[in-house]
Structure formats: structure tokens, C-alpha cells
Amino acid sequence: MHHHAYLWAGPKDRFDQEALRRPPHPDPPPAESKPEVILRYREVATEFPKSDLPPIETAYWLVKPRSLVRGTWPDPDAAAAWLSDRLAEYAPRFASGTERSGTRLKALVVSASERLGSGGDVSLGFYLERPSYLSLALVTCSPNRGMPALPCPLGA
């Protein structure tokens, strides 16, 4: 078991493109569907796996390009340390003062380490200034507890 880190920061309106954050339905629409439905399905089927947008379900980071992996660690504490560093880096830009609290951020890191240690995933999101959004994820791999059929992005 190991843990992959992912980070996405960008405009909130791009993050809100929810259709590109969901995997396509496993069954394509029937041939007699409206052309716009078929076209939309094809767009999502093509774009979802290569989009850098954070997926709605955290485990689906594993089907994204391997270039999006920001780090990989066998130890949950090392993965949580990466998270701690990213929180410290971005905290000054958090839109909410409450979210900048050092006590709160430390609790998030401790919780993340515990969750990873039990085989779970961690996904955090924060509104930043100018309306921007930050998504941080740590995904347990080989296998992922929630979606064990998903492959490791590094081929491990």
C-alpha cells in the first residue's frame, strides 16, 4: 500500500465544471438518444481521464495522468507531512480566517495520517482569494479501499 498526492488550484468557475469532474457512465447513451446527449457523453468520456480537474470521487484521481501525481509515499505520516507543507504554503491565501488557524490545520494533518493509515483517502478543499479554489488529495493505492479495481497511475 502507498499514497499518492494531488493538488489543484485554479479559478472557482473552472472547478465548478462538474460534468468534467465525474467519470462517464459505464454505458453510453442509446443510439436513439438526442444528438446533444451523445455528444456530451463523448466529450466527458474523452476529457475526464485527461482533465486536471479534481474528480468528485477522490479515488478517481488514480485514472488521471501520472504527471498529476505530486508525490508518492509508503508511509502515511510522510504523505501527511506533504499535506502539512501544502497547507502551510496556501494558508495565507485562504479566504476564511477560521481555516487559517494553526490548531485546525494541525488537526487536519493528524486526521489525514490516521485515515491514510487505515487505508482511506483524504480530500480537502479551500476557497482562496480572487475567487479561486484549492483541492488537495491523498489517495491510497494498491489497492484503493473504495475502488480496488482502479490501477496505480505509476504502474506499480
N, CA and C atoms as a LAMMPS dump frame, in Angstrom:
ITEM: TIMESTEP
0
ITEM: NUMBER OF ATOMS
468
ITEM: BOX BOUNDS ff ff ff
-5.0000000000000000e+02 5.0000000000000000e+02
-5.0000000000000000e+02 5.0000000000000000e+02
-5.0000000000000000e+02 5.0000000000000000e+02
ITEM: ATOMS id mol type element x y z
1 1 1 N 0.85 -1.176 0
2 1 2 C 0 0 0
3 1 3 C 0.895 1.24 0
4 2 1 N 0.472 2.243 -0.767
5 2 2 C 1.181 3.52 -0.776
6 2 3 C 0.153 4.626 -1.023
7 3 1 N 0.612 5.863 -0.978
8 3 2 C -0.287 7.02 -1.044
9 3 3 C 0.235 8.02 -2.069
10 4 1 N -0.658 8.46 -2.956
11 4 2 C -0.315 9.464 -3.967
12 4 3 C -0.918 10.807 -3.557
13 5 1 N -0.184 11.873 -3.817
14 5 2 C -0.641 13.223 -3.516
15 5 3 C -1.049 13.934 -4.8
16 6 1 N -2.106 14.744 -4.693
17 6 2 C -2.6 15.54 -5.813
18 6 3 C -2.935 16.941 -5.315
19 7 1 N -2.699 17.918 -6.167
20 7 2 C -3.008 19.31 -5.845
21 7 3 C -3.557 19.978 -7.09
22 8 1 N -4.643 20.709 -6.906
23 8 2 C -5.187 21.536 -7.987
24 8 3 C -5.561 22.866 -7.374
25 9 1 N -5.133 23.944 -7.996
26 9 2 C -5.522 25.294 -7.585
27 9 3 C -5.858 26.062 -8.851
28 10 1 N -6.995 26.727 -8.828
29 10 2 C -7.39 27.463 -10.014
30 10 3 C -8.684 28.221 -9.805
31 11 1 N -9.189 28.809 -10.888
32 11 2 C -10.407 29.607 -10.792
33 11 3 C -11.599 28.761 -10.334
34 12 1 N -12.374 29.313 -9.43
35 12 2 C -13.537 28.601 -8.897
36 12 3 C -14.523 28.237 -9.998
37 13 1 N -14.688 29.076 -11.02
38 13 2 C -15.641 28.748 -12.086
39 13 3 C -15.181 27.532 -12.894
40 14 1 N -13.885 27.313 -13.011
41 14 2 C -13.402 26.102 -13.689
42 14 3 C -13.638 24.875 -12.81
43 15 1 N -13.389 25.014 -11.53
44 15 2 C -13.643 23.922 -10.588
45 15 3 C -15.123 23.515 -10.63
46 16 1 N -15.981 24.467 -10.872
47 16 2 C -17.427 24.209 -10.897
48 16 3 C -17.9 23.49 -12.159
49 17 1 N -17.017 23.177 -13.087
50 17 2 C -17.398 22.415 -14.283
51 17 3 C -17.556 20.954 -13.884
52 18 1 N -18.648 20.699 -13.199
53 18 2 C -18.857 19.407 -12.565
54 18 3 C -18.905 18.234 -13.531
55 19 1 N -19.414 18.42 -14.717
56 19 2 C -19.501 17.31 -15.673
57 19 3 C -18.118 16.745 -15.989
58 20 1 N -17.111 17.597 -16.006
59 20 2 C -15.751 17.129 -16.303
60 20 3 C -15.049 16.569 -15.064
61 21 1 N -15.749 16.616 -13.927
62 21 2 C -15.195 16.069 -12.684
63 21 3 C -15.808 14.715 -12.346
64 22 1 N -16.726 14.26 -13.183
65 22 2 C -17.381 12.963 -12.985
66 22 3 C -16.973 12.017 -14.095
67 23 1 N -16.718 10.75 -13.768
68 23 2 C -16.414 9.798 -14.845
69 23 3 C -17.658 9.573 -15.687
70 24 1 N -17.485 9.221 -16.953
71 24 2 C -18.65 8.95 -17.776
72 24 3 C -19.378 7.709 -17.261
73 25 1 N -20.656 7.672 -17.495
74 25 2 C -21.439 6.492 -17.121
75 25 3 C -20.851 5.296 -17.86
76 26 1 N -20.82 4.126 -17.24
77 26 2 C -20.212 2.973 -17.916
78 26 3 C -20.94 2.549 -19.202
79 27 1 N -22.22 2.894 -19.304
80 27 2 C -22.98 2.558 -20.511
81 27 3 C -23.239 3.827 -21.31
82 28 1 N -22.813 3.874 -22.567
83 28 2 C -23.095 5.062 -23.376
84 28 3 C -24.592 5.198 -23.613
85 29 1 N -25.029 6.395 -23.954
86 29 2 C -26.461 6.572 -24.222
87 29 3 C -26.88 5.753 -25.445
88 30 1 N -28.126 5.323 -25.473
89 30 2 C -28.617 4.56 -26.628
90 30 3 C -28.494 5.367 -27.922
91 31 1 N -28.355 4.676 -29.02
92 31 2 C -28.177 5.325 -30.329
93 31 3 C -29.314 6.269 -30.663
94 32 1 N -30.512 5.993 -30.149
95 32 2 C -31.656 6.858 -30.454
96 32 3 C -31.751 8.092 -29.543
97 33 1 N -30.748 8.297 -28.679
98 33 2 C -30.739 9.481 -27.812
99 33 3 C -30.568 10.744 -28.64
100 34 1 N -30.922 11.858 -28.02
101 34 2 C -30.747 13.151 -28.677
102 34 3 C -29.267 13.341 -29.011
103 35 1 N -28.982 13.952 -30.144
104 35 2 C -27.578 14.156 -30.545
105 35 3 C -26.754 14.898 -29.494
106 36 1 N -27.357 15.864 -28.816
107 36 2 C -26.602 16.619 -27.812
108 36 3 C -26.227 15.737 -26.603
109 37 1 N -27.063 14.753 -26.291
110 37 2 C -26.752 13.831 -25.197
111 37 3 C -25.557 12.948 -25.583
112 38 1 N -25.584 12.447 -26.81
113 38 2 C -24.485 11.606 -27.299
114 38 3 C -23.195 12.409 -27.373
115 39 1 N -23.285 13.631 -27.873
116 39 2 C -22.11 14.494 -27.975
117 39 3 C -21.535 14.797 -26.595
118 40 1 N -22.398 15.097 -25.627
119 40 2 C -21.942 15.407 -24.273
120 40 3 C -21.267 14.182 -23.634
121 41 1 N -21.862 13 -23.853
122 41 2 C -21.265 11.775 -23.331
123 41 3 C -19.861 11.585 -23.911
124 42 1 N -19.725 11.757 -25.206
125 42 2 C -18.419 11.585 -25.854
126 42 3 C -17.396 12.581 -25.311
127 43 1 N -17.838 13.815 -25.099
128 43 2 C -16.941 14.841 -24.561
129 43 3 C -16.441 14.441 -23.173
130 44 1 N -17.365 14.029 -22.312
131 44 2 C -16.983 13.645 -20.951
132 44 3 C -16.091 12.399 -20.976
133 45 1 N -16.435 11.422 -21.809
134 45 2 C -15.637 10.186 -21.903
135 45 3 C -14.211 10.487 -22.365
136 46 1 N -14.062 11.473 -23.222
137 46 2 C -12.743 11.846 -23.73
138 46 3 C -11.982 12.721 -22.736
139 47 1 N -12.659 13.684 -22.15
140 47 2 C -11.995 14.692 -21.317
141 47 3 C -11.744 14.262 -19.873
142 48 1 N -12.649 13.487 -19.274
143 48 2 C -12.496 13.155 -17.849
144 48 3 C -11.13 12.542 -17.523
145 49 1 N -10.695 11.498 -18.246
146 49 2 C -9.431 10.873 -17.859
147 49 3 C -8.207 11.767 -18.011
148 50 1 N -8.261 12.772 -18.861
149 50 2 C -7.069 13.61 -19.054
150 50 3 C -7.174 14.993 -18.42
151 51 1 N -8.331 15.325 -17.883
152 51 2 C -8.524 16.62 -17.241
153 51 3 C -7.766 16.679 -15.914
154 52 1 N -7.208 17.848 -15.613
155 52 2 C -6.521 18.018 -14.331
156 52 3 C -7.482 18.415 -13.218
157 53 1 N -8.775 18.573 -13.541
158 53 2 C -9.756 18.946 -12.523
159 53 3 C -9.915 17.83 -11.5
160 54 1 N -10.069 18.191 -10.231
161 54 2 C -10.255 17.166 -9.203
162 54 3 C -11.557 16.401 -9.433
163 55 1 N -11.486 15.083 -9.376
164 55 2 C -12.715 14.314 -9.55
165 55 3 C -13.633 14.449 -8.338
166 56 1 N -14.93 14.287 -8.558
167 56 2 C -15.899 14.341 -7.458
168 56 3 C -15.577 13.252 -6.43
169 57 1 N -15.27 12.041 -6.908
170 57 2 C -14.903 10.936 -6.021
171 57 3 C -13.375 10.832 -5.989
172 58 1 N -12.807 10.991 -4.817
173 58 2 C -11.363 11.095 -4.646
174 58 3 C -10.58 9.979 -5.326
175 59 1 N -11.038 8.747 -5.241
176 59 2 C -10.29 7.613 -5.806
177 59 3 C -10.056 7.763 -7.303
178 60 1 N -10.914 8.499 -8.004
179 60 2 C -10.759 8.648 -9.451
180 60 3 C -9.534 9.47 -9.852
181 61 1 N -8.832 10.051 -8.879
182 61 2 C -7.538 10.656 -9.213
183 61 3 C -6.636 9.608 -9.842
184 62 1 N -6.815 8.34 -9.449
185 62 2 C -5.945 7.27 -9.915
186 62 3 C -6.023 7.031 -11.42
187 63 1 N -7.104 7.473 -12.083
188 63 2 C -7.208 7.282 -13.538
189 63 3 C -6.721 8.503 -14.307
190 64 1 N -6.315 9.519 -13.592
191 64 2 C -5.814 10.746 -14.226
192 64 3 C -4.361 10.536 -14.678
193 65 1 N -3.839 11.431 -15.499
194 65 2 C -2.444 11.277 -15.964
195 65 3 C -1.458 11.193 -14.801
196 66 1 N -0.469 10.344 -14.961
197 66 2 C 0.532 10.176 -13.906
198 66 3 C 1.293 11.466 -13.635
199 67 1 N 1.313 12.377 -14.586
200 67 2 C 2.011 13.652 -14.396
201 67 3 C 1.352 14.504 -13.303
202 68 1 N 0.123 14.183 -12.927
203 68 2 C -0.567 14.941 -11.888
204 68 3 C -0.201 14.483 -10.476
205 69 1 N 0.478 13.358 -10.352
206 69 2 C 0.911 12.863 -9.042
207 69 3 C 2.026 13.776 -8.528
208 70 1 N 1.807 14.367 -7.359
209 70 2 C 2.782 15.307 -6.784
210 70 3 C 3.777 14.637 -5.841
211 71 1 N 3.506 13.398 -5.495
212 71 2 C 4.401 12.65 -4.619
213 71 3 C 3.769 11.322 -4.28
214 72 1 N 4.606 10.358 -3.896
215 72 2 C 4.135 9.03 -3.516
216 72 3 C 4.951 8.556 -2.324
217 73 1 N 4.249 8.026 -1.316
218 73 2 C 4.918 7.568 -0.098
219 73 3 C 4.279 6.283 0.404
220 74 1 N 5.09 5.347 0.888
221 74 2 C 4.532 4.152 1.509
222 74 3 C 4.05 4.427 2.939
223 75 1 N 4.575 5.473 3.545
224 75 2 C 4.28 5.804 4.934
225 75 3 C 3.205 6.891 5.017
226 76 1 N 2.102 6.634 5.738
227 76 2 C 1.05 7.651 5.846
228 76 3 C 1.53 8.954 6.489
229 77 1 N 2.461 8.861 7.432
230 77 2 C 2.957 10.08 8.08
231 77 3 C 3.731 10.957 7.097
232 78 1 N 4.466 10.343 6.183
233 78 2 C 5.202 11.113 5.175
234 78 3 C 4.226 11.796 4.221
235 79 1 N 3.161 11.096 3.845
236 79 2 C 2.136 11.708 2.987
237 79 3 C 1.461 12.86 3.726
238 80 1 N 1.176 12.661 5.001
239 80 2 C 0.55 13.718 5.797
240 80 3 C 1.498 14.915 5.955
241 81 1 N 2.796 14.678 5.992
242 81 2 C 3.769 15.775 6.065
243 81 3 C 3.702 16.622 4.796
244 82 1 N 3.537 15.971 3.631
245 82 2 C 3.351 16.718 2.374
246 82 3 C 2.111 17.603 2.492
247 83 1 N 1.032 17.037 3.02
248 83 2 C -0.2 17.805 3.2
249 83 3 C 0.043 18.993 4.127
250 84 1 N 0.755 18.77 5.213
251 84 2 C 1.069 19.839 6.155
252 84 3 C 1.833 20.973 5.469
253 85 1 N 2.8 20.609 4.644
254 85 2 C 3.581 21.62 3.917
255 85 3 C 2.699 22.42 2.959
256 86 1 N 1.796 21.754 2.278
257 86 2 C 0.912 22.454 1.33
258 86 3 C -0.057 23.372 2.086
259 87 1 N -0.575 22.91 3.206
260 87 2 C -1.474 23.759 4
261 87 3 C -0.736 25.008 4.483
262 88 1 N 0.486 24.838 4.939
263 88 2 C 1.281 25.993 5.384
264 88 3 C 1.549 26.948 4.222
265 89 1 N 1.79 26.393 3.053
266 89 2 C 2.068 27.212 1.869
267 89 3 C 0.858 28.036 1.45
268 90 1 N -0.325 27.419 1.467
269 90 2 C -1.521 28.085 0.959
270 90 3 C -2.35 28.807 2.023
271 91 1 N -2.16 28.497 3.286
272 91 2 C -2.992 29.083 4.347
273 91 3 C -3.088 30.608 4.296
274 92 1 N -2.008 31.338 3.993
275 92 2 C -2.146 32.797 3.943
276 92 3 C -3.164 33.277 2.892
277 93 1 N -3.459 32.445 1.897
278 93 2 C -4.399 32.821 0.843
279 93 3 C -5.814 32.323 1.099
280 94 1 N -6.044 31.533 2.174
281 94 2 C -7.383 31.035 2.457
282 94 3 C -8.332 32.21 2.638
283 95 1 N -9.508 32.104 2.057
284 95 2 C -10.494 33.175 2.13
285 95 3 C -11.055 33.326 3.541
286 96 1 N -11.074 32.256 4.304
287 96 2 C -11.627 32.272 5.654
288 96 3 C -10.515 32.272 6.69
289 97 1 N -10.589 33.223 7.606
290 97 2 C -9.613 33.285 8.689
291 97 3 C -9.674 32.06 9.586
292 98 1 N -10.849 31.512 9.769
293 98 2 C -11.021 30.316 10.594
294 98 3 C -10.217 29.154 10.028
295 99 1 N -10.177 29.039 8.703
296 99 2 C -9.446 27.941 8.079
297 99 3 C -7.929 28.116 8.193
298 100 1 N -7.475 29.313 8.505
299 100 2 C -6.03 29.567 8.651
300 100 3 C -5.503 29.166 10.022
301 101 1 N -6.379 28.848 10.944
302 101 2 C -5.986 28.527 12.309
303 101 3 C -4.986 27.378 12.335
304 102 1 N -3.843 27.62 12.979
305 102 2 C -2.812 26.592 13.079
306 102 3 C -3.312 25.342 13.789
307 103 1 N -4.144 25.524 14.8
308 103 2 C -4.708 24.384 15.525
309 103 3 C -5.584 23.546 14.603
310 104 1 N -6.398 24.206 13.809
311 104 2 C -7.279 23.496 12.874
312 104 3 C -6.451 22.767 11.811
313 105 1 N -5.45 23.434 11.262
314 105 2 C -4.619 22.814 10.224
315 105 3 C -3.868 21.603 10.772
316 106 1 N -3.356 21.706 11.991
317 106 2 C -2.661 20.573 12.6
318 106 3 C -3.624 19.407 12.79
319 107 1 N -4.848 19.69 13.206
320 107 2 C -5.848 18.629 13.389
321 107 3 C -6.164 17.942 12.058
322 108 1 N -6.2 18.71 10.974
323 108 2 C -6.443 18.12 9.649
324 108 3 C -5.317 17.154 9.264
325 109 1 N -4.093 17.532 9.572
326 109 2 C -2.939 16.69 9.235
327 109 3 C -2.945 15.41 10.068
328 110 1 N -3.212 15.526 11.357
329 110 2 C -3.275 14.342 12.23
330 110 3 C -4.378 13.404 11.748
331 111 1 N -5.53 13.966 11.447
332 111 2 C -6.656 13.168 10.946
333 111 3 C -6.303 12.489 9.623
334 112 1 N -5.616 13.216 8.743
335 112 2 C -5.22 12.65 7.449
336 112 3 C -4.291 11.461 7.641
337 113 1 N -3.327 11.582 8.533
338 113 2 C -2.392 10.488 8.782
339 113 3 C -3.13 9.253 9.295
340 114 1 N -4.062 9.465 10.199
341 114 2 C -4.849 8.346 10.738
342 114 3 C -5.688 7.685 9.648
343 115 1 N -6.323 8.505 8.838
344 115 2 C -7.19 7.974 7.773
345 115 3 C -6.355 7.182 6.753
346 116 1 N -5.225 7.735 6.348
347 116 2 C -4.357 7.03 5.41
348 116 3 C -3.85 5.727 6.019
349 117 1 N -3.524 5.751 7.295
350 117 2 C -3.039 4.561 7.974
351 117 3 C -4.05 3.43 8.001
352 118 1 N -5.329 3.786 7.92
353 118 2 C -6.372 2.761 7.905
354 118 3 C -6.819 2.428 6.479
355 119 1 N -6.09 2.965 5.483
356 119 2 C -6.39 2.642 4.09
357 119 3 C -7.374 3.561 3.406
358 120 1 N -7.744 4.657 4.05
359 120 2 C -8.689 5.603 3.458
360 120 3 C -8.005 6.665 2.625
361 121 1 N -8.821 7.468 1.972
362 121 2 C -8.356 8.601 1.17
363 121 3 C -8.642 9.892 1.929
364 122 1 N -7.952 10.948 1.544
365 122 2 C -8.158 12.266 2.145
366 122 3 C -8.364 13.27 1.021
367 123 1 N -9.385 14.078 1.155
368 123 2 C -9.651 15.131 0.179
369 123 3 C -10.06 16.392 0.923
370 124 1 N -9.334 17.477 0.674
371 124 2 C -9.622 18.754 1.327
372 124 3 C -9.772 19.832 0.259
373 125 1 N -10.638 20.787 0.533
374 125 2 C -10.815 21.899 -0.392
375 125 3 C -10.952 23.207 0.357
376 126 1 N -10.408 24.263 -0.222
377 126 2 C -10.41 25.578 0.417
378 126 3 C -10.661 26.662 -0.62
379 127 1 N -11.5 27.613 -0.275
380 127 2 C -11.655 28.801 -1.105
381 127 3 C -10.453 29.692 -0.853
382 128 1 N -9.891 30.189 -1.94
383 128 2 C -8.773 31.116 -1.87
384 128 3 C -9.254 32.495 -2.304
385 129 1 N -8.38 33.465 -2.229
386 129 2 C -8.701 34.818 -2.688
387 129 3 C -8.993 34.832 -4.191
388 130 1 N -9.629 35.868 -4.688
389 130 2 C -9.889 36.176 -6.107
390 130 3 C -10.792 35.179 -6.798
391 131 1 N -11.891 34.88 -6.586
392 131 2 C -12.376 33.551 -6.204
393 131 3 C -11.661 32.411 -6.897
394 132 1 N -10.797 31.822 -6.122
395 132 2 C -10.06 30.645 -6.556
396 132 3 C -10.351 29.515 -5.587
397 133 1 N -9.907 28.338 -5.974
398 133 2 C -10.165 27.163 -5.142
399 133 3 C -8.912 26.288 -5.11
400 134 1 N -8.676 25.662 -3.963
401 134 2 C -7.559 24.747 -3.769
402 134 3 C -8.114 23.382 -3.401
403 135 1 N -7.687 22.376 -4.122
404 135 2 C -8.06 20.994 -3.822
405 135 3 C -6.781 20.212 -3.536
406 136 1 N -6.754 19.538 -2.398
407 136 2 C -5.627 18.701 -2.007
408 136 3 C -6.162 17.295 -1.767
409 137 1 N -5.484 16.299 -2.28
410 137 2 C -5.943 14.926 -2.074
411 137 3 C -4.759 14.003 -1.846
412 138 1 N -4.977 13.037 -0.987
413 138 2 C -4.058 11.933 -0.773
414 138 3 C -4.869 10.666 -1.004
415 139 1 N -4.42 9.862 -1.961
416 139 2 C -5.195 8.696 -2.38
417 139 3 C -4.393 7.433 -2.093
418 140 1 N -5 6.529 -1.346
419 140 2 C -4.371 5.252 -1.043
420 140 3 C -4.479 4.355 -2.265
421 141 1 N -3.388 3.668 -2.555
422 141 2 C -3.301 2.907 -3.795
423 141 3 C -2.745 1.506 -3.54
424 142 1 N -3.071 0.632 -4.43
425 142 2 C -2.576 -0.759 -4.484
426 142 3 C -3.053 -1.626 -3.331
427 143 1 N -4.304 -1.847 -3.192
428 143 2 C -5.405 -1.244 -3.937
429 143 3 C -6.033 -0.092 -3.162
430 144 1 N -6.898 0.644 -3.832
431 144 2 C -7.704 1.663 -3.174
432 144 3 C -8.866 0.942 -2.505
433 145 1 N -9.107 1.242 -1.252
434 145 2 C -10.145 0.54 -0.49
435 145 3 C -11.538 0.717 -1.093
436 146 1 N -11.87 1.918 -1.536
437 146 2 C -13.201 2.182 -2.08
438 146 3 C -13.389 1.703 -3.505
439 147 1 N -12.319 1.709 -4.287
440 147 2 C -12.379 1.304 -5.691
441 147 3 C -11.146 0.464 -6.038
442 148 1 N -11.127 -0.781 -5.548
443 148 2 C -9.92 -1.616 -5.705
444 148 3 C -9.548 -1.953 -7.144
445 149 1 N -10.467 -1.814 -8.083
446 149 2 C -10.159 -2.138 -9.483
447 149 3 C -9.374 -1.033 -10.194
448 150 1 N -9.305 0.155 -9.607
449 150 2 C -8.58 1.25 -10.267
450 150 3 C -7.091 0.972 -10.235
451 151 1 N -6.41 1.175 -11.375
452 151 2 C -4.975 0.873 -11.437
453 151 3 C -4.133 1.966 -10.772
454 152 1 N -2.935 1.607 -10.419
455 152 2 C -1.98 2.589 -9.901
456 152 3 C -1.513 3.443 -11.066
457 153 1 N -1.518 4.773 -10.926
458 153 2 C -1.095 5.633 -12.031
459 153 3 C 0.385 5.491 -12.382
460 154 1 N 1.166 4.957 -11.464
461 154 2 C 2.588 4.796 -11.721
462 154 3 C 2.925 3.401 -12.216
463 155 1 N 1.882 2.586 -12.39
464 155 2 C 2.102 1.24 -12.896
465 155 3 C 2.686 0.296 -11.86
466 156 1 N 2.669 0.721 -10.609
467 156 2 C 3.249 -0.123 -9.543
468 156 3 C 2.25 -1.165 -9.087
